[in-house]
Amino acid sequence: MYSSGYYDINKTYFLETNFYDAESEKLVWSAQSKTVNPISLEDLTQDFSKKIINRIEDQNLIESENKKQ
């Protein structure tokens, strides 16, 4: 069946984060993410950033702010 005049637009975003050792300049950690049709790019980037920070803290690549206090 064909219905003329109908189409759908999807926006797909790919995000990549790379974490390097500043002294050696070697890649220490990397993450990739894909999302489709986010409500807002600002919310997407804030949420992604929080998840990345939590993940690298969990893997002891950086010290958690909670542990510093």
N, CA, C, O and CB atoms as a CASP TS submission, in Angstrom:
PFRMAT TS
TARGET T0000
AUTHOR 0000-0000-0000
METHOD Language model
MODEL 1
PARENT N/A
ATOM      1  N   MET     1       0.847  -1.168   0.000  1.00  0.00           N
ATOM      2  CA  MET     1       0.000   0.000   0.000  1.00  0.00           C
ATOM      3  C   MET     1       0.895   1.234   0.000  1.00  0.00           C
ATOM      4  O   MET     1       1.941   1.239   0.649  1.00  0.00           O
ATOM      5  CB  MET     1      -0.965  -0.004   1.218  1.00  0.00           C
ATOM      6  N   TYR     2       0.507   2.246  -0.698  1.00  0.00           N
ATOM      7  CA  TYR     2       1.277   3.471  -0.808  1.00  0.00           C
ATOM      8  C   TYR     2       0.417   4.644  -0.383  1.00  0.00           C
ATOM      9  O   TYR     2      -0.729   4.771  -0.815  1.00  0.00           O
ATOM     10  CB  TYR     2       1.802   3.668  -2.241  1.00  0.00           C
ATOM     11  N   SER     3       0.963   5.492   0.453  1.00  0.00           N
ATOM     12  CA  SER     3       0.251   6.681   0.881  1.00  0.00           C
ATOM     13  C   SER     3       1.120   7.886   0.535  1.00  0.00           C
ATOM     14  O   SER     3       2.152   8.111   1.167  1.00  0.00           O
ATOM     15  CB  SER     3      -0.082   6.632   2.412  1.00  0.00           C
ATOM     16  N   SER     4       0.717   8.641  -0.440  1.00  0.00           N
ATOM     17  CA  SER     4       1.523   9.790  -0.854  1.00  0.00           C
ATOM     18  C   SER     4       1.444  10.912   0.182  1.00  0.00           C
ATOM     19  O   SER     4       0.435  11.072   0.869  1.00  0.00           O
ATOM     20  CB  SER     4       1.059  10.305  -2.230  1.00  0.00           C
ATOM     21  N   GLY     5       2.521  11.679   0.280  1.00  0.00           N
ATOM     22  CA  GLY     5       2.531  12.844   1.149  1.00  0.00           C
ATOM     23  C   GLY     5       2.873  12.555   2.596  1.00  0.00           C
ATOM     24  O   GLY     5       2.806  13.462   3.426  1.00  0.00           O
ATOM     25  N   TYR     6       3.238  11.327   2.930  1.00  0.00           N
ATOM     26  CA  TYR     6       3.580  11.007   4.311  1.00  0.00           C
ATOM     27  C   TYR     6       5.072  10.710   4.416  1.00  0.00           C
ATOM     28  O   TYR     6       5.616   9.921   3.644  1.00  0.00           O
ATOM     29  CB  TYR     6       2.748   9.805   4.818  1.00  0.00           C
ATOM     30  N   TYR     7       5.711  11.339   5.361  1.00  0.00           N
ATOM     31  CA  TYR     7       7.110  11.019   5.632  1.00  0.00           C
ATOM     32  C   TYR     7       7.397  11.271   7.104  1.00  0.00           C
ATOM     33  O   TYR     7       6.649  11.963   7.794  1.00  0.00           O
ATOM     34  CB  TYR     7       8.063  11.855   4.731  1.00  0.00           C
ATOM     35  N   ASP     8       8.470  10.707   7.554  1.00  0.00           N
ATOM     36  CA  ASP     8       8.845  10.801   8.953  1.00  0.00           C
ATOM     37  C   ASP     8      10.291  11.278   9.023  1.00  0.00           C
ATOM     38  O   ASP     8      11.136  10.805   8.263  1.00  0.00           O
ATOM     39  CB  ASP     8       8.660   9.433   9.686  1.00  0.00           C
ATOM     40  N   ILE     9      10.580  12.206   9.925  1.00  0.00           N
ATOM     41  CA  ILE     9      11.940  12.710  10.083  1.00  0.00           C
ATOM     42  C   ILE     9      12.447  12.294  11.453  1.00  0.00           C
ATOM     43  O   ILE     9      11.832  12.601  12.474  1.00  0.00           O
ATOM     44  CB  ILE     9      11.998  14.261   9.912  1.00  0.00           C
ATOM     45  N   ASN    10      13.561  11.600  11.465  1.00  0.00           N
ATOM     46  CA  ASN    10      14.216  11.209  12.706  1.00  0.00           C
ATOM     47  C   ASN    10      15.576  11.862  12.754  1.00  0.00           C
ATOM     48  O   ASN    10      16.272  11.941  11.741  1.00  0.00           O
ATOM     49  CB  ASN    10      14.337   9.669  12.826  1.00  0.00           C
ATOM     50  N   LYS    11      15.957  12.331  13.925  1.00  0.00           N
ATOM     51  CA  LYS    11      17.284  12.897  14.125  1.00  0.00           C
ATOM     52  C   LYS    11      18.065  11.947  15.013  1.00  0.00           C
ATOM     53  O   LYS    11      17.647  11.632  16.128  1.00  0.00           O
ATOM     54  CB  LYS    11      17.211  14.327  14.751  1.00  0.00           C
ATOM     55  N   THR    12      19.202  11.496  14.508  1.00  0.00           N
ATOM     56  CA  THR    12      20.065  10.573  15.228  1.00  0.00           C
ATOM     57  C   THR    12      21.359  11.296  15.568  1.00  0.00           C
ATOM     58  O   THR    12      21.980  11.922  14.710  1.00  0.00           O
ATOM     59  CB  THR    12      20.342   9.287  14.393  1.00  0.00           C
ATOM     60  N   TYR    13      21.758  11.199  16.839  1.00  0.00           N
ATOM     61  CA  TYR    13      22.983  11.847  17.295  1.00  0.00           C
ATOM     62  C   TYR    13      23.932  10.790  17.845  1.00  0.00           C
ATOM     63  O   TYR    13      23.527   9.875  18.562  1.00  0.00           O
ATOM     64  CB  TYR    13      22.678  12.927  18.370  1.00  0.00           C
ATOM     65  N   PHE    14      25.200  10.939  17.491  1.00  0.00           N
ATOM     66  CA  PHE    14      26.259  10.077  18.001  1.00  0.00           C
ATOM     67  C   PHE    14      27.183  10.932  18.853  1.00  0.00           C
ATOM     68  O   PHE    14      27.610  12.006  18.429  1.00  0.00           O
ATOM     69  CB  PHE    14      27.042   9.375  16.839  1.00  0.00           C
ATOM     70  N   LEU    15      27.491  10.458  20.046  1.00  0.00           N
ATOM     71  CA  LEU    15      28.393  11.177  20.949  1.00  0.00           C
ATOM     72  C   LEU    15      29.575  10.269  21.267  1.00  0.00           C
ATOM     73  O   LEU    15      29.417   9.063  21.458  1.00  0.00           O
ATOM     74  CB  LEU    15      27.656  11.621  22.262  1.00  0.00           C
ATOM     75  N   GLU    16      30.753  10.864  21.321  1.00  0.00           N
ATOM     76  CA  GLU    16      31.941  10.108  21.683  1.00  0.00           C
ATOM     77  C   GLU    16      32.735  10.900  22.700  1.00  0.00           C
ATOM     78  O   GLU    16      32.888  12.115  22.581  1.00  0.00           O
ATOM     79  CB  GLU    16      32.802   9.787  20.441  1.00  0.00           C
ATOM     80  N   THR    17      33.241  10.196  23.704  1.00  0.00           N
ATOM     81  CA  THR    17      34.076  10.798  24.726  1.00  0.00           C
ATOM     82  C   THR    17      35.372  10.012  24.811  1.00  0.00           C
ATOM     83  O   THR    17      35.363   8.783  24.888  1.00  0.00           O
ATOM     84  CB  THR    17      33.351  10.834  26.097  1.00  0.00           C
ATOM     85  N   ASN    18      36.481  10.728  24.795  1.00  0.00           N
ATOM     86  CA  ASN    18      37.789  10.101  24.942  1.00  0.00           C
ATOM     87  C   ASN    18      38.487  10.718  26.141  1.00  0.00           C
ATOM     88  O   ASN    18      38.498  11.939  26.303  1.00  0.00           O
ATOM     89  CB  ASN    18      38.646  10.265  23.652  1.00  0.00           C
ATOM     90  N   PHE    19      39.064   9.879  26.975  1.00  0.00           N
ATOM     91  CA  PHE    19      39.731  10.286  28.202  1.00  0.00           C
ATOM     92  C   PHE    19      41.203   9.929  28.062  1.00  0.00           C
ATOM     93  O   PHE    19      41.552   8.755  27.933  1.00  0.00           O
ATOM     94  CB  PHE    19      39.093   9.603  29.463  1.00  0.00           C
ATOM     95  N   TYR    20      42.072  10.945  28.087  1.00  0.00           N
ATOM     96  CA  TYR    20      43.499  10.753  27.868  1.00  0.00           C
ATOM     97  C   TYR    20      44.298  11.028  29.138  1.00  0.00           C
ATOM     98  O   TYR    20      43.904  11.841  29.974  1.00  0.00           O
ATOM     99  CB  TYR    20      43.985  11.652  26.739  1.00  0.00           C
ATOM    100  N   ASP    21      45.412  10.345  29.261  1.00  0.00           N
ATOM    101  CA  ASP    21      46.398  10.669  30.289  1.00  0.00           C
ATOM    102  C   ASP    21      47.145  11.898  29.790  1.00  0.00           C
ATOM    103  O   ASP    21      47.771  11.848  28.731  1.00  0.00           O
ATOM    104  CB  ASP    21      47.383   9.456  30.577  1.00  0.00           C
ATOM    105  N   ALA    22      47.092  12.996  30.528  1.00  0.00           N
ATOM    106  CA  ALA    22      47.683  14.262  30.077  1.00  0.00           C
ATOM    107  C   ALA    22      49.203  14.163  29.924  1.00  0.00           C
ATOM    108  O   ALA    22      49.782  14.781  29.031  1.00  0.00           O
ATOM    109  CB  ALA    22      47.336  15.382  31.058  1.00  0.00           C
ATOM    110  N   GLU    23      49.835  13.393  30.788  1.00  0.00           N
ATOM    111  CA  GLU    23      51.290  13.293  30.741  1.00  0.00           C
ATOM    112  C   GLU    23      51.782  12.482  29.541  1.00  0.00           C
ATOM    113  O   GLU    23      52.669  12.920  28.809  1.00  0.00           O
ATOM    114  CB  GLU    23      51.802  12.672  32.021  1.00  0.00           C
ATOM    115  N   SER    24      51.208  11.317  29.350  1.00  0.00           N
ATOM    116  CA  SER    24      51.663  10.443  28.263  1.00  0.00           C
ATOM    117  C   SER    24      50.903  10.665  26.951  1.00  0.00           C
ATOM    118  O   SER    24      51.334  10.212  25.890  1.00  0.00           O
ATOM    119  CB  SER    24      51.522   8.997  28.683  1.00  0.00           C
ATOM    120  N   GLU    25      49.778  11.363  27.037  1.00  0.00           N
ATOM    121  CA  GLU    25      48.896  11.600  25.899  1.00  0.00           C
ATOM    122  C   GLU    25      48.313  10.306  25.322  1.00  0.00           C
ATOM    123  O   GLU    25      47.921  10.264  24.156  1.00  0.00           O
ATOM    124  CB  GLU    25      49.648  12.343  24.819  1.00  0.00           C
ATOM    125  N   LYS    26      48.258   9.263  26.134  1.00  0.00           N
ATOM    126  CA  LYS    26      47.687   7.986  25.699  1.00  0.00           C
ATOM    127  C   LYS    26      46.218   7.917  26.071  1.00  0.00           C
ATOM    128  O   LYS    26      45.791   8.417  27.112  1.00  0.00           O
ATOM    129  CB  LYS    26      48.452   6.802  26.321  1.00  0.00           C
ATOM    130  N   LEU    27      45.460   7.285  25.192  1.00  0.00           N
ATOM    131  CA  LEU    27      44.039   7.082  25.438  1.00  0.00           C
ATOM    132  C   LEU    27      43.868   6.104  26.599  1.00  0.00           C
ATOM    133  O   LEU    27      44.414   5.001  26.586  1.00  0.00           O
ATOM    134  CB  LEU    27      43.321   6.557  24.160  1.00  0.00           C
ATOM    135  N   VAL    28      43.097   6.534  27.609  1.00  0.00           N
ATOM    136  CA  VAL    28      42.865   5.714  28.797  1.00  0.00           C
ATOM    137  C   VAL    28      41.485   5.062  28.741  1.00  0.00           C
ATOM    138  O   VAL    28      41.307   3.929  29.188  1.00  0.00           O
ATOM    139  CB  VAL    28      43.003   6.563  30.074  1.00  0.00           C
ATOM    140  N   TRP    29      40.514   5.787  28.191  1.00  0.00           N
ATOM    141  CA  TRP    29      39.128   5.326  28.233  1.00  0.00           C
ATOM    142  C   TRP    29      38.351   5.987  27.116  1.00  0.00           C
ATOM    143  O   TRP    29      38.626   7.132  26.758  1.00  0.00           O
ATOM    144  CB  TRP    29      38.478   5.629  29.605  1.00  0.00           C
ATOM    145  N   SER    30      37.376   5.274  26.558  1.00  0.00           N
ATOM    146  CA  SER    30      36.567   5.828  25.470  1.00  0.00           C
ATOM    147  C   SER    30      35.139   5.301  25.588  1.00  0.00           C
ATOM    148  O   SER    30      34.918   4.166  26.013  1.00  0.00           O
ATOM    149  CB  SER    30      37.175   5.467  24.079  1.00  0.00           C
ATOM    150  N   ALA    31      34.182   6.133  25.210  1.00  0.00           N
ATOM    151  CA  ALA    31      32.769   5.722  25.221  1.00  0.00           C
ATOM    152  C   ALA    31      32.065   6.331  24.023  1.00  0.00           C
ATOM    153  O   ALA    31      32.353   7.454  23.611  1.00  0.00           O
ATOM    154  CB  ALA    31      32.065   6.150  26.544  1.00  0.00           C
ATOM    155  N   GLN    32      31.135   5.564  23.475  1.00  0.00           N
ATOM    156  CA  GLN    32      30.319   6.039  22.367  1.00  0.00           C
ATOM    157  C   GLN    32      28.846   5.850  22.739  1.00  0.00           C
ATOM    158  O   GLN    32      28.481   4.926  23.466  1.00  0.00           O
ATOM    159  CB  GLN    32      30.670   5.283  21.039  1.00  0.00           C
ATOM    160  N   SER    33      28.023   6.745  22.225  1.00  0.00           N
ATOM    161  CA  SER    33      26.597   6.672  22.506  1.00  0.00           C
ATOM    162  C   SER    33      25.815   7.132  21.280  1.00  0.00           C
ATOM    163  O   SER    33      26.284   7.952  20.490  1.00  0.00           O
ATOM    164  CB  SER    33      26.231   7.531  23.745  1.00  0.00           C
ATOM    165  N   LYS    34      24.621   6.584  21.144  1.00  0.00           N
ATOM    166  CA  LYS    34      23.736   6.960  20.045  1.00  0.00           C
ATOM    167  C   LYS    34      22.353   7.216  20.634  1.00  0.00           C
ATOM    168  O   LYS    34      21.876   6.453  21.474  1.00  0.00           O
ATOM    169  CB  LYS    34      23.687   5.844  18.931  1.00  0.00           C
ATOM    170  N   THR    35      21.720   8.289  20.191  1.00  0.00           N
ATOM    171  CA  THR    35      20.351   8.569  20.620  1.00  0.00           C
ATOM    172  C   THR    35      19.543   9.045  19.421  1.00  0.00           C
ATOM    173  O   THR    35      20.081   9.653  18.495  1.00  0.00           O
ATOM    174  CB  THR    35      20.325   9.628  21.761  1.00  0.00           C
ATOM    175  N   VAL    36      18.268   8.766  19.452  1.00  0.00           N
ATOM    176  CA  VAL    36      17.362   9.142  18.360  1.00  0.00           C
ATOM    177  C   VAL    36      16.277  10.046  18.918  1.00  0.00           C
ATOM    178  O   VAL    36      15.639   9.723  19.920  1.00  0.00           O
ATOM    179  CB  VAL    36      16.736   7.881  17.679  1.00  0.00           C
ATOM    180  N   ASN    37      16.076  11.169  18.268  1.00  0.00           N
ATOM    181  CA  ASN    37      15.014  12.114  18.600  1.00  0.00           C
ATOM    182  C   ASN    37      14.984  12.554  20.071  1.00  0.00           C
ATOM    183  O   ASN    37      13.962  12.403  20.740  1.00  0.00           O
ATOM    184  CB  ASN    37      13.703  11.508  18.249  1.00  0.00           C
ATOM    185  N   PRO    38      16.095  13.094  20.571  1.00  0.00           N
ATOM    186  CA  PRO    38      16.068  13.575  21.962  1.00  0.00           C
ATOM    187  C   PRO    38      15.125  14.772  22.087  1.00  0.00           C
ATOM    188  O   PRO    38      14.915  15.520  21.132  1.00  0.00           O
ATOM    189  CB  PRO    38      17.499  13.964  22.439  1.00  0.00           C
ATOM    190  N   ILE    39      14.571  14.933  23.268  1.00  0.00           N
ATOM    191  CA  ILE    39      13.650  16.053  23.502  1.00  0.00           C
ATOM    192  C   ILE    39      14.384  17.377  23.348  1.00  0.00           C
ATOM    193  O   ILE    39      13.868  18.319  22.747  1.00  0.00           O
ATOM    194  CB  ILE    39      13.011  15.955  24.906  1.00  0.00           C
ATOM    195  N   SER    40      15.608  17.440  23.905  1.00  0.00           N
ATOM    196  CA  SER    40      16.406  18.655  23.766  1.00  0.00           C
ATOM    197  C   SER    40      17.886  18.276  23.761  1.00  0.00           C
ATOM    198  O   SER    40      18.297  17.365  24.480  1.00  0.00           O
ATOM    199  CB  SER    40      16.093  19.667  24.915  1.00  0.00           C
ATOM    200  N   LEU    41      18.673  18.959  22.965  1.00  0.00           N
ATOM    201  CA  LEU    41      20.104  18.693  22.911  1.00  0.00           C
ATOM    202  C   LEU    41      20.788  19.089  24.218  1.00  0.00           C
ATOM    203  O   LEU    41      21.745  18.440  24.640  1.00  0.00           O
ATOM    204  CB  LEU    41      20.736  19.440  21.737  1.00  0.00           C
ATOM    205  N   GLU    42      20.307  20.139  24.851  1.00  0.00           N
ATOM    206  CA  GLU    42      20.889  20.564  26.124  1.00  0.00           C
ATOM    207  C   GLU    42      20.705  19.484  27.186  1.00  0.00           C
ATOM    208  O   GLU    42      21.649  19.148  27.901  1.00  0.00           O
ATOM    209  CB  GLU    42      20.256  21.886  26.594  1.00  0.00           C
ATOM    210  N   ASP    43      19.483  18.936  27.292  1.00  0.00           N
ATOM    211  CA  ASP    43      19.228  17.866  28.259  1.00  0.00           C
ATOM    212  C   ASP    43      20.047  16.625  27.927  1.00  0.00           C
ATOM    213  O   ASP    43      20.573  15.965  28.824  1.00  0.00           O
ATOM    214  CB  ASP    43      17.733  17.516  28.293  1.00  0.00           C
ATOM    215  N   LEU    44      20.154  16.312  26.652  1.00  0.00           N
ATOM    216  CA  LEU    44      20.930  15.149  26.216  1.00  0.00           C
ATOM    217  C   LEU    44      22.388  15.277  26.639  1.00  0.00           C
ATOM    218  O   LEU    44      22.954  14.338  27.199  1.00  0.00           O
ATOM    219  CB  LEU    44      20.837  14.982  24.693  1.00  0.00           C
ATOM    220  N   THR    45      22.997  16.425  26.379  1.00  0.00           N
ATOM    221  CA  THR    45      24.418  16.594  26.691  1.00  0.00           C
ATOM    222  C   THR    45      24.664  16.637  28.202  1.00  0.00           C
ATOM    223  O   THR    45      25.677  16.121  28.675  1.00  0.00           O
ATOM    224  CB  THR    45      24.952  17.874  26.040  1.00  0.00           C
ATOM    225  N   GLN    46      23.757  17.239  28.956  1.00  0.00           N
ATOM    226  CA  GLN    46      23.915  17.260  30.409  1.00  0.00           C
ATOM    227  C   GLN    46      23.795  15.856  30.995  1.00  0.00           C
ATOM    228  O   GLN    46      24.583  15.469  31.858  1.00  0.00           O
ATOM    229  CB  GLN    46      22.874  18.187  31.046  1.00  0.00           C
ATOM    230  N   ASP    47      22.813  15.101  30.527  1.00  0.00           N
ATOM    231  CA  ASP    47      22.615  13.739  31.007  1.00  0.00           C
ATOM    232  C   ASP    47      23.808  12.856  30.620  1.00  0.00           C
ATOM    233  O   ASP    47      24.290  12.066  31.431  1.00  0.00           O
ATOM    234  CB  ASP    47      21.303  13.154  30.440  1.00  0.00           C
ATOM    235  N   PHE    48      24.274  12.994  29.389  1.00  0.00           N
ATOM    236  CA  PHE    48      25.413  12.217  28.916  1.00  0.00           C
ATOM    237  C   PHE    48      26.655  12.536  29.746  1.00  0.00           C
ATOM    238  O   PHE    48      27.392  11.630  30.133  1.00  0.00           O
ATOM    239  CB  PHE    48      25.677  12.496  27.423  1.00  0.00           C
ATOM    240  N   SER    49      26.888  13.812  30.020  1.00  0.00           N
ATOM    241  CA  SER    49      28.051  14.227  30.807  1.00  0.00           C
ATOM    242  C   SER    49      28.012  13.630  32.216  1.00  0.00           C
ATOM    243  O   SER    49      29.027  13.139  32.710  1.00  0.00           O
ATOM    244  CB  SER    49      28.117  15.759  30.888  1.00  0.00           C
ATOM    245  N   LYS    50      26.856  13.670  32.854  1.00  0.00           N
ATOM    246  CA  LYS    50      26.721  13.103  34.192  1.00  0.00           C
ATOM    247  C   LYS    50      27.002  11.602  34.184  1.00  0.00           C
ATOM    248  O   LYS    50      27.673  11.085  35.077  1.00  0.00           O
ATOM    249  CB  LYS    50      25.320  13.374  34.745  1.00  0.00           C
ATOM    250  N   LYS    51      26.487  10.912  33.176  1.00  0.00           N
ATOM    251  CA  LYS    51      26.707   9.470  33.085  1.00  0.00           C
ATOM    252  C   LYS    51      28.173   9.147  32.840  1.00  0.00           C
ATOM    253  O   LYS    51      28.696   8.186  33.403  1.00  0.00           O
ATOM    254  CB  LYS    51      25.851   8.872  31.974  1.00  0.00           C
ATOM    255  N   ILE    52      28.837   9.933  32.013  1.00  0.00           N
ATOM    256  CA  ILE    52      30.261   9.716  31.750  1.00  0.00           C
ATOM    257  C   ILE    52      31.067   9.910  33.029  1.00  0.00           C
ATOM    258  O   ILE    52      31.924   9.089  33.353  1.00  0.00           O
ATOM    259  CB  ILE    52      30.766  10.673  30.647  1.00  0.00           C
ATOM    260  N   ILE    53      30.797  10.989  33.756  1.00  0.00           N
ATOM    261  CA  ILE    53      31.522  11.256  35.008  1.00  0.00           C
ATOM    262  C   ILE    53      31.295  10.115  36.003  1.00  0.00           C
ATOM    263  O   ILE    53      32.244   9.639  36.626  1.00  0.00           O
ATOM    264  CB  ILE    53      31.069  12.608  35.628  1.00  0.00           C
ATOM    265  N   ASN    54      30.064   9.684  36.150  1.00  0.00           N
ATOM    266  CA  ASN    54      29.767   8.574  37.067  1.00  0.00           C
ATOM    267  C   ASN    54      30.513   7.305  36.651  1.00  0.00           C
ATOM    268  O   ASN    54      31.046   6.589  37.499  1.00  0.00           O
ATOM    269  CB  ASN    54      28.249   8.303  37.110  1.00  0.00           C
ATOM    270  N   ARG    55      30.548   7.035  35.368  1.00  0.00           N
ATOM    271  CA  ARG    55      31.201   5.815  34.880  1.00  0.00           C
ATOM    272  C   ARG    55      32.702   5.841  35.140  1.00  0.00           C
ATOM    273  O   ARG    55      33.267   4.844  35.591  1.00  0.00           O
ATOM    274  CB  ARG    55      30.938   5.635  33.385  1.00  0.00           C
ATOM    275  N   ILE    56      33.357   6.972  34.860  1.00  0.00           N
ATOM    276  CA  ILE    56      34.808   7.008  35.074  1.00  0.00           C
ATOM    277  C   ILE    56      35.154   7.084  36.559  1.00  0.00           C
ATOM    278  O   ILE    56      36.235   6.653  36.962  1.00  0.00           O
ATOM    279  CB  ILE    56      35.423   8.200  34.336  1.00  0.00           C
ATOM    280  N   GLU    57      34.249   7.627  37.379  1.00  0.00           N
ATOM    281  CA  GLU    57      34.453   7.568  38.834  1.00  0.00           C
ATOM    282  C   GLU    57      34.327   6.124  39.324  1.00  0.00           C
ATOM    283  O   GLU    57      35.135   5.664  40.130  1.00  0.00           O
ATOM    284  CB  GLU    57      33.429   8.482  39.572  1.00  0.00           C
ATOM    285  N   ASP    58      33.301   5.408  38.829  1.00  0.00           N
ATOM    286  CA  ASP    58      33.097   4.011  39.223  1.00  0.00           C
ATOM    287  C   ASP    58      34.293   3.138  38.860  1.00  0.00           C
ATOM    288  O   ASP    58      34.596   2.165  39.550  1.00  0.00           O
ATOM    289  CB  ASP    58      31.838   3.458  38.566  1.00  0.00           C
ATOM    290  N   GLN    59      34.964   3.494  37.779  1.00  0.00           N
ATOM    291  CA  GLN    59      36.127   2.720  37.337  1.00  0.00           C
ATOM    292  C   GLN    59      37.437   3.268  37.901  1.00  0.00           C
ATOM    293  O   GLN    59      38.525   2.876  37.480  1.00  0.00           O
ATOM    294  CB  GLN    59      36.193   2.705  35.820  1.00  0.00           C
ATOM    295  N   ASN    60      37.306   4.190  38.873  1.00  0.00           N
ATOM    296  CA  ASN    60      38.455   4.770  39.581  1.00  0.00           C
ATOM    297  C   ASN    60      39.469   5.445  38.658  1.00  0.00           C
ATOM    298  O   ASN    60      40.671   5.417  38.921  1.00  0.00           O
ATOM    299  CB  ASN    60      39.151   3.697  40.373  1.00  0.00           C
ATOM    300  N   LEU    61      38.987   6.042  37.594  1.00  0.00           N
ATOM    301  CA  LEU    61      39.866   6.808  36.710  1.00  0.00           C
ATOM    302  C   LEU    61      40.005   8.245  37.180  1.00  0.00           C
ATOM    303  O   LEU    61      40.994   8.914  36.882  1.00  0.00           O
ATOM    304  CB  LEU    61      39.341   6.778  35.279  1.00  0.00           C
ATOM    305  N   ILE    62      39.004   8.714  37.919  1.00  0.00           N
ATOM    306  CA  ILE    62      39.068  10.012  38.581  1.00  0.00           C
ATOM    307  C   ILE    62      38.497   9.831  39.979  1.00  0.00           C
ATOM    308  O   ILE    62      37.737   8.898  40.236  1.00  0.00           O
ATOM    309  CB  ILE    62      38.286  11.121  37.777  1.00  0.00           C
ATOM    310  N   GLU    63      38.869  10.728  40.873  1.00  0.00           N
ATOM    311  CA  GLU    63      38.369  10.658  42.234  1.00  0.00           C
ATOM    312  C   GLU    63      37.022  11.360  42.335  1.00  0.00           C
ATOM    313  O   GLU    63      36.853  12.477  41.848  1.00  0.00           O
ATOM    314  CB  GLU    63      39.374  11.278  43.211  1.00  0.00           C
ATOM    315  N   SER    64      36.084  10.703  42.961  1.00  0.00           N
ATOM    316  CA  SER    64      34.742  11.243  43.159  1.00  0.00           C
ATOM    317  C   SER    64      34.786  12.451  44.100  1.00  0.00           C
ATOM    318  O   SER    64      35.568  12.478  45.051  1.00  0.00           O
ATOM    319  CB  SER    64      33.800  10.155  43.722  1.00  0.00           C
ATOM    320  N   GLU    65      33.953  13.436  43.829  1.00  0.00           N
ATOM    321  CA  GLU    65      33.831  14.593  44.723  1.00  0.00           C
ATOM    322  C   GLU    65      33.381  14.136  46.115  1.00  0.00           C
ATOM    323  O   GLU    65      33.800  14.716  47.116  1.00  0.00           O
ATOM    324  CB  GLU    65      32.828  15.633  44.142  1.00  0.00           C
ATOM    325  N   ASN    66      32.548  13.122  46.187  1.00  0.00           N
ATOM    326  CA  ASN    66      32.070  12.596  47.482  1.00  0.00           C
ATOM    327  C   ASN    66      33.206  12.016  48.293  1.00  0.00           C
ATOM    328  O   ASN    66      33.197  12.126  49.519  1.00  0.00           O
ATOM    329  CB  ASN    66      30.994  11.529  47.268  1.00  0.00           C
ATOM    330  N   LYS    67      34.188  11.398  47.651  1.00  0.00           N
ATOM    331  CA  LYS    67      35.314  10.788  48.354  1.00  0.00           C
ATOM    332  C   LYS    67      36.294  11.841  48.856  1.00  0.00           C
ATOM    333  O   LYS    67      37.015  11.596  49.824  1.00  0.00           O
ATOM    334  CB  LYS    67      36.034   9.800  47.441  1.00  0.00           C
ATOM    335  N   LYS    68      36.334  13.007  48.216  1.00  0.00           N
ATOM    336  CA  LYS    68      37.259  14.062  48.603  1.00  0.00           C
ATOM    337  C   LYS    68      36.869  14.699  49.929  1.00  0.00           C
ATOM    338  O   LYS    68      37.735  15.170  50.666  1.00  0.00           O
ATOM    339  CB  LYS    68      37.324  15.121  47.523  1.00  0.00           C
ATOM    340  N   GLN    69      35.578  14.719  50.240  1.00  0.00           N
ATOM    341  CA  GLN    69      35.091  15.414  51.427  1.00  0.00           C
ATOM    342  C   GLN    69      35.262  14.616  52.687  1.00  0.00           C
ATOM    343  O   GLN    69      34.894  15.079  53.766  1.00  0.00           O
ATOM    344  CB  GLN    69      33.659  15.765  51.262  1.00  0.00           C
TER
END
